[in-house]
Amino acid sequence: MQENNLMNKANNPYANALDGLELNDPVSAFFDFCREREKIRLARESGDAYPWTDDIIFQKGRFLNVFREDDPGSKAILSFAKDLEEDLPMLIHALFFSRWCNKQKTLDTLSSDILLEPKDLLLTLKSFDSWCNLTAYPVEPIHWEGKQYSRLDAAVQLFSEIKESLAQIIIESKGNVIKATNSVNALFKMKNDFPIFMAIIDLAWFRPDIINPRSGVPTGIGAVAYLDRLQKYLELRNHQETCEKMIELQKKYWPEAKRSFQPIDIEYLSCECRKYYSYVNGTKLFEGKNLFNPVRL
């Protein structure tokens, strides 16, 4: 299977982040990261005092949780789209809106019912200083039937109008995340289709009969450098095979984990490992939005 990267590697700002880093066993390093990050989450949620770890990189840097469903942003999406499982077009509408917004505070404030009232939704979104997360990942204008829609117009207007069409496109992918992402973006014409991918993989939480949680996933630019290391070390042909092998190896390296990994988890955590080992390598600095500030807790 050919790789399906979400952006061309030539445009990947993280492509060289691990160059020169000696990492003799990236598989063990991957699971070491997972165990320590999960230990931090459990300590934090138990009310233990910061710093929750002796690891200076985890003390100073910002990282997502090991399991996507434990992150605040994911929790906001799960709550926003709850009880929509039986109405697939409406569920897809809610998930695409959520990923175009991608801001916990906004989603926590809204109910999915407001998606049915675009005028009210627009007024509500304009009342926020910023209704969407501008820094997490780029969300470009999209195209539909010859017309271009801004991020706001797509979120407020377009998704409401095309939710049935999106549902049919996704159904026709037969559970395959890569095929569904490519099919939607053939119409949207985004240079970076990461928001589409995230909306579609989120669907697996609610409707595994429509999107298979075990589906292979495309590789995001942040995960490439670490997945390349894993692929080479494991002597495999591509990132999809690498994800499957890492899922198998979880039984050996982390059998006590709260659940088994899926391909999306390996891709997502490879991005987090790339971040962690970039700090080790000195190609990432503790500054700006990368710097963890416990005062904000």
Sequence and secondary structure as in RCSB ss.txt:
>XXXX:A:sequence
MQENNLMNKANNPYANALDGLELNDPVSAFFDFCREREKIRLARESGDAYPWTDDIIFQKGRFLNVFREDDPGSK
AILSFAKDLEEDLPMLIHALFFSRWCNKQKTLDTLSSDILLEPKDLLLTLKSFDSWCNLTAYPVEPIHWEGKQYS
RLDAAVQLFSEIKESLAQIIIESKGNVIKATNSVNALFKMKNDFPIFMAIIDLAWFRPDIINPRSGVPTGIGAVA
YLDRLQKYLELRNHQETCEKMIELQKKYWPEAKRSFQPIDIEYLSCECRKYYSYVNGTKLFEGKNLFNPVRL
>XXXX:A:secstr
    BSS GGG TTTTTTTT   S HHHHHHHHHHHHHHHHHHHHTT  TT  S HHHHHB    SSGGGSHHHH
HHHHHTTT TT HHHHHHHHHHHHHH  HHHHHH  GGGGG HHHHHHHHHTSS SS SSSS    EEETTEEE 
HHHIIIIIHHHHHHHHHHHHHTTTB HHHHHHHHHHHH  S  HHHHHHHHHHHHH TTTB TTS   B TTTHH
HHHHHHHHHT SSHHHHHHHHHHHHHHH TTSSS   HHHHHHHHHHHHHHHHHHHTSS S GGGB  GGG 
